[in-house]
Each structure stands twice: as C-alpha cells, then as structure tokens.
Amino acid sequence: MRAISGLWRWRHNPLRRATDLAEAWVALAALLLIMVVTPLVGSLVGGLAQGALQTSVREQRASRHLVTATVIRKLEGSSLDVDPEAATGRDMRTRVLADWTAPDGTVRQGRVMTSLDTPQPGDRFRLWTDRQGRTVARPLDSATAATHAVLAGVGAALLAAGLVEGGRRLIVWRMILRRYARWDQAWDRAGPDWGRTGTGS
C-alpha cells in the first residue's frame, strides 16, 4: 500500500523523469497481476487437474482388482528391493514366482514382488491385476490425487508469477537501455568541451 501512496505523491515531483513514472506504473501493474491473476491461474489449473485425476482414480478403481497370489518359490539371487509405490520408501519387497487367478477366471503365473519378509512356498499375499490378470500398480487414491492437484495449482501460480515478474524486468531493462541511449545522445550534443565553456582555455 505504501508503494501505491508513494507513486501517487511522486506524480508531481519535479525531479522525476517520464521513465521513472513509467517504471513505477509497470511495477504496480505487475504487482496487481501477481495478486489477482496468479491465484486465478493456480485455481483453474488445480481444478482441472483435480477433475482429471479424480476421473483417473475412478477408472483405475473400476479396472484394477485385488487378487490373492500364492508363492511358488523365492527367486534365486533376488535381494530385497524398495517398494516404489510405498509412501516412505522404506518398505522392502522380495521377488518371487507366484500364481494367481485373474478376475476373468484364468490362472496366471509370473515373477512379482511381495512384502512377505521370508516368503515360503504356499504363502499367500495380495496383489493388484487388471481384468486379464496382468499385474499392475495399485490404483491411485483420492487423497494422493488431491495432493497432486494442489501441487499442480501451486506450480502453475508460481509459474504465472514468474512470467509476470520476468515480463516486468524485461520492460524495465528496455526502458533503462533507452534511457542510456538518450544520455549518450545528450552527451554527444554537449560536445567534448562542455565543462570548459567560457573559461578561456
């Protein structure tokens, strides 16, 4: 608010240049754009992302099924791996050969990862499959989708603010270049001996 009142008082200052006033108006316009437009951009992008992600959540819940698999054997040389889908990154998984029945009734067999600490033949565990019984990642949940949507909105707002600030800096830089060019022209008009006029030298 102080910047706006200072700009208002500065309008009639005898020392101000036209470029100074133009820079101040550009700064005020950029500030208003950042305060008004960037939240709107963030809200719009976040809302669109939320809609798309929640649609994806519903589609994944409809197309992915949790089935029970049975361990046939632990795969040789398979060390513990970090679960890429775990929230903490600390959940360790072991690769095993297992079989399971797909939602369409076919029996499937393959190499999968399990959270069992020491898997033994016959141990049972749950895994996600599609309708044909192929293993898939667990479906996205609503809370994670909402978090991604919020992050997309915040990112879009920050990007919009950065673009506005970048535009302001570019405009001010061009104004400064013009000001320097005018100063050079004024120096050229003054001549090389401007400071010695009338001194008899």
Backbone as JSON, one array per atom type, in Angstrom:
{
  "sequence": "MRAISGLWRWRHNPLRRATDLAEAWVALAALLLIMVVTPLVGSLVGGLAQGALQTSVREQRASRHLVTATVIRKLEGSSLDVDPEAATGRDMRTRVLADWTAPDGTVRQGRVMTSLDTPQPGDRFRLWTDRQGRTVARPLDSATAATHAVLAGVGAALLAAGLVEGGRRLIVWRMILRRYARWDQAWDRAGPDWGRTGTGS",
  "N": [[0.83, -1.19, 0.0], [2.03, 1.2, 0.72], [3.68, 1.61, -1.45], [1.86, 2.29, -3.45], [0.74, 4.69, -2.46], [3.09, 6.19, -2.37], [3.7, 6.28, -5.08], [1.55, 7.8, -5.96], [2.06, 10.31, -4.71], [4.43, 10.9, -5.94], [3.86, 11.59, -8.5], [3.86, 14.34, -9.14], [6.39, 15.21, -8.57], [9.16, 17.3, -9.12], [11.63, 16.3, -9.83], [11.32, 13.87, -11.01], [11.56, 11.65, -13.79], [10.09, 10.9, -16.98], [10.45, 8.24, -17.58], [10.89, 7.2, -15.05], [8.38, 7.38, -13.87], [6.97, 5.72, -15.62], [8.23, 3.26, -15.1], [7.4, 2.89, -12.47], [4.63, 2.6, -12.82], [4.61, 0.27, -14.34], [5.64, -1.52, -12.45], [3.56, -1.41, -10.57], [1.42, -2.43, -12.09], [2.41, -5.02, -12.55], [2.47, -5.98, -9.93], [-0.29, -5.95, -9.29], [-1.19, -7.81, -11.19], [0.14, -10.12, -10.29], [-1.06, -10.42, -7.8], [-3.75, -10.8, -8.44], [-4.17, -12.27, -10.89], [-2.45, -14.55, -10.81], [-3.37, -16.19, -8.59], [-5.85, -16.91, -9.69], [-5.07, -18.34, -11.97], [-3.69, -20.48, -10.74], [-5.81, -21.62, -9.31], [-7.53, -22.37, -11.38], [-5.94, -24.21, -12.89], [-5.4, -26.09, -10.87], [-8.03, -26.97, -10.32], [-8.74, -28.12, -12.81], [-6.8, -30.15, -12.92], [-7.52, -31.61, -10.66], [-10.07, -32.57, -11.39], [-9.38, -34.2, -13.62], [-7.61, -36.04, -12.41], [-9.24, -37.23, -10.43], [-11.09, -38.48, -12.06], [-9.38, -40.33, -13.22], [-8.78, -41.8, -10.92], [-11.28, -43.02, -10.41], [-11.55, -44.56, -12.76], [-9.32, -46.26, -12.53], [-9.95, -47.64, -10.19], [-12.14, -49.06, -11.09], [-11.04, -50.69, -13.03], [-8.94, -52.15, -11.96], [-8.04, -54.9, -9.91], [-7.95, -56.52, -6.75], [-6.28, -59.39, -6.02], [-5.65, -62.69, -4.68], [-2.5, -64.11, -4.39], [-0.32, -66.95, -4.65], [2.71, -68.05, -3.31], [5.13, -69.68, -5.21], [7.86, -70.14, -5.33], [10.76, -68.54, -3.92], [12.67, -66.29, -5.81], [15.9, -67.0, -6.98], [18.83, -65.25, -6.05], [17.51, -62.87, -5.72], [17.54, -59.96, -4.23], [16.43, -57.88, -1.5], [14.2, -55.35, -2.48], [13.38, -51.86, -2.73], [10.1, -50.78, -2.27], [8.56, -49.18, -4.89], [6.11, -47.95, -4.79], [5.57, -47.34, -2.22], [4.82, -45.12, 0.47], [6.78, -44.17, 2.22], [9.16, -45.12, 1.24], [10.63, -46.98, 2.52], [9.65, -49.51, 2.69], [10.35, -52.78, 2.15], [10.64, -55.15, -0.49], [10.33, -58.47, -1.84], [11.31, -60.48, -4.57], [9.39, -62.97, -6.12], [8.3, -66.12, -7.52], [5.04, -66.61, -8.44], [1.6, -67.75, -8.43], [-1.75, -66.92, -9.49], [-5.28, -66.33, -9.64], [-6.93, -64.79, -12.22], [-9.32, -62.04, -12.54], [-10.98, -62.74, -14.65], [-11.06, -65.48, -14.47], [-8.97, -67.03, -15.43], [-5.91, -68.83, -14.85], [-2.93, -67.47, -13.71], [0.64, -67.01, -13.88], [3.71, -65.77, -12.66], [6.61, -63.59, -12.26], [6.73, -61.67, -9.44], [6.56, -58.99, -7.01], [6.67, -59.17, -3.48], [5.55, -58.31, -0.19], [6.17, -59.98, 1.82], [8.28, -61.05, 4.45], [10.0, -63.36, 4.67], [9.44, -65.21, 2.23], [7.81, -68.28, 1.69], [7.16, -71.34, -0.09], [3.76, -71.66, -0.88], [2.87, -69.63, 0.76], [0.59, -66.91, 1.04], [-0.4, -63.87, -0.54], [-1.5, -60.52, -1.31], [-2.17, -58.97, -4.47], [-2.32, -56.49, -7.1], [-4.19, -56.6, -10.1], [-5.05, -56.31, -13.63], [-8.11, -56.69, -15.59], [-7.51, -58.89, -17.15], [-5.71, -60.25, -15.65], [-3.08, -59.43, -15.59], [-0.29, -58.09, -13.82], [-0.48, -55.0, -12.12], [0.11, -51.61, -11.02], [-0.92, -50.43, -7.76], [-4.16, -48.88, -7.49], [-4.57, -45.35, -7.87], [-5.19, -43.29, -5.07], [-7.79, -41.17, -3.7], [-6.89, -39.12, -1.97], [-4.16, -38.84, -2.6], [-4.42, -38.07, -5.26], [-5.71, -35.59, -4.91], [-3.67, -34.22, -3.6], [-1.72, -34.11, -5.62], [-3.12, -32.5, -7.42], [-3.3, -30.08, -5.99], [-0.58, -29.44, -5.84], [-0.08, -29.09, -8.57], [-1.65, -26.81, -9.07], [-0.41, -24.91, -7.37], [2.13, -24.89, -8.53], [1.49, -23.9, -11.1], [0.56, -21.34, -10.42], [2.9, -20.21, -9.34], [4.52, -20.3, -11.6], [3.1, -18.55, -13.29], [3.37, -16.17, -11.8], [6.15, -15.91, -11.95], [6.43, -15.51, -14.72], [5.09, -13.05, -15.04], [6.72, -11.39, -13.44], [9.13, -11.73, -14.82], [8.4, -10.56, -17.27], [8.0, -7.93, -16.37], [10.62, -7.23, -15.57], [11.92, -7.4, -18.04], [10.66, -5.34, -19.49], [11.42, -3.1, -17.92], [14.21, -3.29, -18.22], [14.44, -2.73, -20.97], [13.55, -0.08, -20.91], [15.58, 1.1, -19.41], [17.75, 0.75, -21.14], [16.93, 2.45, -23.23], [16.97, 4.85, -21.83], [19.73, 5.11, -21.28], [20.62, 5.33, -23.91], [19.5, 7.81, -24.6], [20.89, 9.44, -22.83], [23.49, 9.16, -23.88], [23.09, 10.42, -26.34], [22.57, 13.0, -25.42], [25.04, 13.64, -24.24], [26.62, 13.6, -26.54], [25.55, 15.8, -27.92], [26.29, 17.84, -26.18], [28.99, 18.04, -26.52], [32.65, 17.7, -26.6], [33.93, 19.54, -24.94], [32.28, 20.5, -22.92], [32.42, 21.21, -20.22], [34.26, 23.23, -20.09], [33.45, 25.6, -21.17], [33.67, 29.0, -21.81], [35.83, 29.44, -20.13], [38.12, 30.29, -21.16], [40.03, 28.53, -22.07]],
  "CA": [[0.0, 0.0, 0.0], [2.93, 2.35, 0.75], [4.18, 1.82, -2.81], [0.82, 2.98, -4.22], [0.66, 6.08, -1.99], [4.32, 6.85, -2.81], [3.54, 6.54, -6.51], [0.6, 8.9, -6.11], [2.74, 11.56, -4.35], [5.57, 11.09, -6.82], [3.42, 12.02, -9.82], [4.15, 15.75, -9.37], [7.74, 15.52, -8.13], [9.86, 17.93, -10.25], [12.84, 15.55, -10.19], [11.03, 12.6, -11.65], [11.6, 11.58, -15.24], [8.94, 10.16, -17.53], [10.75, 6.81, -17.47], [10.7, 6.8, -13.65], [6.94, 7.17, -13.67], [6.58, 4.54, -16.39], [8.71, 2.1, -14.35], [6.55, 2.73, -11.3], [3.35, 2.07, -13.28], [4.84, -1.12, -14.73], [5.75, -2.28, -11.21], [2.22, -1.5, -9.98], [0.65, -3.36, -12.91], [2.91, -6.37, -12.28], [2.01, -6.35, -8.58], [-1.72, -6.27, -9.37], [-1.33, -9.08, -11.92], [0.57, -11.22, -9.41], [-2.03, -10.59, -6.71], [-5.09, -11.16, -8.92], [-4.19, -13.27, -11.96], [-1.79, -15.81, -10.47], [-4.26, -17.1, -7.84], [-6.86, -17.45, -10.6], [-4.42, -19.37, -12.79], [-3.46, -21.63, -9.87], [-7.1, -22.25, -9.0], [-8.05, -23.0, -12.6], [-5.13, -25.4, -13.19], [-5.64, -27.06, -9.81], [-9.36, -27.54, -10.52], [-8.69, -29.02, -13.96], [-6.01, -31.33, -12.53], [-8.33, -32.38, -9.71], [-11.08, -33.28, -12.15], [-8.75, -35.27, -14.42], [-7.06, -37.06, -11.52], [-10.33, -37.99, -9.79], [-11.6, -39.38, -13.1], [-8.41, -41.42, -13.31], [-8.97, -42.64, -9.72], [-12.47, -43.85, -10.62], [-11.26, -45.54, -13.81], [-8.4, -47.27, -12.01], [-10.68, -48.49, -9.23], [-13.04, -49.94, -11.83], [-10.33, -51.62, -13.92], [-7.91, -52.91, -11.23], [-8.64, -55.81, -8.94], [-7.05, -57.1, -5.76], [-6.43, -60.86, -6.01], [-4.74, -63.4, -3.79], [-1.49, -64.9, -5.09], [0.35, -67.97, -3.84], [4.14, -68.15, -3.62], [5.64, -70.98, -5.67], [9.22, -70.16, -4.77], [11.51, -67.29, -3.94], [13.6, -66.3, -6.94], [17.31, -67.02, -6.56], [19.58, -64.02, -6.31], [16.67, -61.67, -5.62], [17.72, -59.26, -2.95], [15.3, -57.04, -1.15], [14.07, -54.11, -3.25], [12.5, -50.86, -2.14], [8.82, -50.7, -2.95], [8.45, -47.86, -5.5], [4.8, -47.39, -4.53], [5.41, -47.08, -0.79], [4.85, -43.7, 0.8], [8.0, -43.81, 2.92], [10.35, -45.59, 0.54], [11.36, -47.92, 3.39], [9.03, -50.83, 2.63], [11.17, -53.66, 1.32], [9.88, -56.18, -1.19], [11.11, -59.6, -2.32], [10.8, -61.05, -5.83], [9.04, -64.39, -6.03], [7.47, -66.7, -8.57], [3.74, -66.87, -7.8], [0.46, -67.9, -9.34], [-2.98, -66.3, -9.02], [-6.42, -66.44, -10.55], [-7.35, -63.48, -12.72], [-10.76, -61.8, -12.4], [-11.74, -63.44, -15.7], [-11.06, -66.9, -14.18], [-7.77, -67.72, -15.91], [-4.82, -68.95, -13.87], [-1.73, -66.78, -14.17], [1.86, -67.26, -13.12], [4.74, -64.83, -13.06], [7.52, -63.03, -11.26], [6.12, -60.5, -8.82], [7.18, -58.56, -5.75], [5.79, -59.36, -2.33], [6.03, -57.68, 1.04], [6.47, -61.02, 2.81], [9.68, -60.97, 4.88], [10.69, -64.58, 4.23], [8.41, -65.96, 1.52], [7.95, -69.72, 1.57], [6.15, -71.9, -0.99], [2.43, -71.8, -0.27], [2.46, -68.38, 1.4], [-0.36, -66.15, 0.23], [-0.32, -62.42, -0.42], [-2.43, -59.82, -2.21], [-1.56, -58.13, -5.5], [-3.27, -55.83, -7.99], [-4.15, -57.02, -11.51], [-6.13, -55.79, -14.48], [-9.17, -57.69, -15.82], [-6.93, -60.09, -17.75], [-4.82, -60.89, -14.7], [-1.71, -58.88, -15.63], [-0.02, -57.29, -12.62], [-0.47, -53.55, -12.31], [0.33, -50.85, -9.78], [-2.16, -50.21, -7.01], [-4.85, -47.71, -8.03], [-4.36, -44.06, -7.23], [-6.27, -42.99, -4.13], [-8.33, -39.8, -3.83], [-6.06, -38.16, -1.23], [-2.96, -38.6, -3.39], [-4.84, -37.3, -6.42], [-5.95, -34.21, -4.47], [-2.35, -33.62, -3.33], [-1.12, -33.8, -6.92], [-3.85, -31.37, -8.0], [-2.88, -28.87, -5.28], [0.78, -29.13, -6.29], [-0.17, -28.55, -9.93], [-2.16, -25.45, -8.96], [0.64, -24.05, -6.81], [3.17, -24.75, -9.55], [1.0, -23.0, -12.16], [0.54, -19.98, -9.88], [4.28, -19.74, -9.26], [4.98, -20.07, -12.97], [2.47, -17.32, -13.77], [4.02, -15.06, -11.11], [7.48, -15.78, -12.55], [6.3, -14.91, -16.05], [4.76, -11.63, -14.86], [7.93, -10.71, -12.96], [10.08, -11.72, -15.93], [7.95, -9.52, -18.21], [8.28, -6.61, -15.79], [12.06, -6.99, -15.65], [12.27, -7.17, -19.44], [10.21, -3.99, -19.85], [12.29, -2.13, -17.23], [15.52, -3.36, -18.86], [14.35, -1.97, -22.23], [13.46, 1.34, -20.56], [16.92, 1.55, -18.99], [18.57, 0.87, -22.36], [16.53, 3.68, -23.91], [17.46, 5.98, -21.04], [21.17, 5.23, -21.54], [20.8, 5.84, -25.28], [19.23, 9.26, -24.56], [22.02, 10.09, -22.17], [24.58, 9.21, -24.85], [22.78, 11.48, -27.3], [22.74, 14.29, -24.74], [26.48, 13.86, -24.12], [27.13, 13.93, -27.88], [25.15, 17.18, -28.23], [27.02, 18.78, -25.32], [30.33, 18.21, -27.08], [33.74, 17.24, -25.75], [34.45, 20.57, -24.0], [31.12, 21.11, -22.26], [32.73, 21.73, -18.88], [35.25, 24.3, -20.15], [32.92, 26.7, -21.93], [33.81, 30.31, -21.2], [36.94, 29.54, -19.18], [39.3, 30.84, -21.85], [41.02, 27.52, -22.43]],
  "C": [[0.87, 1.25, 0.0], [3.45, 2.68, -0.64], [3.16, 2.59, -3.64], [0.72, 4.43, -3.79], [1.92, 6.86, -2.39], [4.26, 7.18, -4.29], [2.62, 7.71, -6.74], [1.26, 10.24, -5.79], [3.83, 11.91, -5.35], [5.17, 11.63, -8.2], [3.84, 13.46, -10.13], [5.53, 16.16, -8.87], [8.52, 16.12, -9.3], [11.12, 17.17, -10.68], [12.56, 14.25, -10.93], [11.11, 12.73, -13.16], [10.4, 10.78, -15.71], [9.19, 8.65, -17.4], [10.59, 6.32, -16.04], [9.22, 6.5, -13.37], [6.46, 5.93, -14.42], [7.02, 3.27, -15.67], [7.82, 1.83, -13.15], [5.19, 2.14, -11.7], [3.49, 0.61, -13.7], [4.93, -2.0, -13.48], [4.38, -2.46, -10.55], [1.36, -2.49, -10.76], [1.09, -4.8, -12.65], [2.44, -6.86, -10.91], [0.53, -6.75, -8.6], [-1.95, -7.58, -10.11], [-0.95, -10.26, -11.03], [-0.46, -11.48, -8.32], [-3.38, -11.11, -7.2], [-5.05, -12.34, -9.89], [-3.58, -14.6, -11.52], [-2.64, -16.72, -9.57], [-5.35, -17.7, -8.73], [-6.29, -18.56, -11.47], [-4.19, -20.64, -11.96], [-4.74, -22.37, -9.57], [-7.65, -22.98, -10.22], [-7.27, -24.28, -12.92], [-5.35, -26.47, -12.14], [-7.0, -27.74, -9.97], [-9.39, -28.51, -11.69], [-7.92, -30.31, -13.63], [-6.8, -32.21, -11.58], [-9.39, -33.19, -10.45], [-10.5, -34.45, -12.93], [-8.24, -36.4, -13.53], [-8.16, -37.88, -10.84], [-11.02, -38.91, -10.79], [-10.68, -40.58, -13.25], [-8.54, -42.36, -12.11], [-10.16, -43.57, -9.92], [-12.23, -44.93, -11.67], [-10.34, -46.65, -13.3], [-9.09, -48.19, -11.01], [-11.59, -49.48, -9.96], [-12.27, -51.01, -12.61], [-9.28, -52.47, -13.2], [-8.55, -53.7, -10.1], [-7.57, -56.37, -8.01], [-7.32, -58.6, -5.71], [-5.43, -61.45, -5.03], [-3.8, -64.27, -4.62], [-0.84, -65.87, -4.11], [1.8, -68.08, -4.29], [4.45, -69.57, -4.07], [7.05, -71.16, -5.14], [9.8, -68.76, -4.82], [12.53, -67.38, -5.08], [15.03, -66.2, -6.44], [17.97, -65.69, -6.94], [18.73, -62.77, -6.22], [16.85, -61.07, -4.25], [16.48, -58.42, -2.67], [15.34, -55.75, -1.97], [13.16, -53.17, -2.5], [11.23, -50.82, -2.95], [8.66, -49.32, -3.55], [7.11, -47.19, -5.22], [4.59, -47.04, -3.06], [5.56, -45.59, -0.52], [6.19, -43.29, 1.41], [9.26, -44.19, 2.16], [11.15, -46.58, 1.36], [10.79, -49.33, 3.35], [9.83, -51.69, 1.66], [10.3, -54.76, 0.73], [10.84, -57.25, -1.71], [10.48, -60.13, -3.6], [10.57, -62.55, -5.66], [8.35, -64.81, -7.33], [6.17, -67.11, -7.9], [2.7, -67.16, -8.87], [-0.78, -67.31, -8.67], [-4.06, -66.52, -10.07], [-6.89, -65.05, -10.92], [-8.84, -63.28, -12.52], [-11.6, -62.48, -13.48], [-11.71, -64.96, -15.54], [-9.83, -67.66, -14.66], [-6.7, -67.75, -14.83], [-3.57, -68.33, -14.48], [-0.55, -67.15, -13.3], [2.91, -66.27, -13.59], [5.61, -64.4, -11.91], [6.92, -61.73, -10.73], [6.89, -60.15, -7.55], [6.17, -58.73, -4.63], [6.41, -58.68, -1.11], [6.31, -58.7, 2.14], [7.96, -60.97, 3.16], [10.49, -62.16, 4.39], [9.67, -65.46, 3.52], [8.76, -67.43, 1.38], [6.9, -70.23, 0.59], [4.83, -72.11, -0.26], [1.96, -70.55, 0.46], [1.56, -67.6, 0.45], [-0.19, -64.66, 0.49], [-1.24, -61.8, -1.47], [-1.64, -59.02, -3.24], [-2.64, -57.6, -6.43], [-3.07, -56.33, -9.41], [-5.21, -56.26, -12.29], [-7.14, -56.9, -14.71], [-8.62, -58.99, -16.39], [-5.94, -60.8, -16.83], [-3.38, -60.42, -14.76], [-1.49, -58.01, -14.41], [0.08, -55.82, -12.99], [-0.17, -52.89, -10.98], [-1.0, -50.67, -9.05], [-2.83, -48.94, -7.53], [-4.54, -46.46, -7.2], [-5.5, -43.8, -6.26], [-6.63, -41.5, -4.21], [-7.44, -38.77, -3.14], [-4.79, -37.83, -2.01], [-3.29, -37.77, -4.62], [-5.07, -35.84, -6.05], [-4.63, -33.5, -4.19], [-1.66, -33.23, -4.63], [-1.8, -32.59, -7.56], [-3.45, -30.06, -7.33], [-1.48, -28.46, -5.72], [0.79, -28.56, -7.7], [-0.67, -27.11, -9.91], [-1.12, -24.48, -8.42], [1.75, -23.83, -7.83], [2.75, -23.8, -10.66], [0.97, -21.56, -11.67], [1.95, -19.41, -9.79], [4.85, -19.46, -10.64], [4.4, -18.78, -13.53], [3.11, -16.09, -13.12], [5.42, -14.83, -11.67], [7.43, -15.15, -13.92], [5.98, -13.43, -15.96], [6.0, -10.85, -14.42], [8.99, -10.65, -14.05], [9.71, -10.68, -16.97], [8.24, -8.12, -17.68], [9.76, -6.27, -15.9], [12.52, -6.7, -17.08], [11.88, -5.76, -19.89], [11.11, -2.94, -19.21], [13.68, -2.12, -17.86], [15.52, -2.58, -20.17], [14.27, -0.47, -21.96], [14.83, 1.89, -20.18], [17.83, 1.68, -20.2], [18.23, 2.13, -23.13], [17.04, 4.91, -23.17], [18.95, 6.19, -21.28], [21.43, 5.76, -22.94], [20.52, 7.34, -25.33], [20.36, 10.02, -23.88], [23.21, 10.21, -23.12], [24.34, 10.3, -25.89], [22.97, 12.86, -26.68], [24.22, 14.62, -24.58], [27.09, 14.26, -25.47], [26.76, 15.36, -28.26], [25.94, 18.2, -27.42], [28.42, 19.01, -25.84], [31.4, 17.81, -26.09], [34.22, 18.26, -24.72], [33.33, 21.25, -23.22], [31.47, 21.74, -20.93], [33.68, 22.91, -18.91], [34.73, 25.52, -20.89], [33.1, 28.01, -21.14], [34.98, 30.44, -20.23], [38.19, 30.07, -19.85], [40.31, 29.81, -22.24], [40.84, 27.07, -23.85]]
}
